[in-house]
Amino acid sequence: MFNDEPKDIIEIETLIDKAIEKEDYEVLNQLLDLREKLLPELPQETLIEIYERDRVRMELLKKKLRDFEKLTQQLETGKRFASSQVQDEKGTFLNRDV
């Protein structure tokens, strides 16, 4: 998992933010699993702080998902357009749909 597995909740929280920033979701999931093991030992106020940070993280992840969906849609549109084009012997593009 990690060369030197983090045991401190503050370090784990920092690494979670870095994993989200880098879009390294495999590491993110590993860190969340590791953090889950520590949660029962944490004081209530720390849990509340984590919850609030997670709400902000969820909004960031939702935005990244929307951006990814938009990019995927644009790629699909481009793919459909490219596959509808044909070149004649002179190199002129002809639209197959016409």
VENURLIN-V780012 format. One record per pair of residues at least 6 apart in sequence whose ideal C-beta (glycine too) atoms are under 6 Angstrom apart, sorted by the first residue. I is the first residue (numbers start at 1). J is the second residue. Records with the same first field share a line. If there is no record, write none. Layout:
I=J / J
//
This chain:
1=30
6=12
9=38
12=31 / 35
15=31
16=31
19=27 / 28
84=96 / 97
85=93
86=94 / 96
87=93
88=94
//
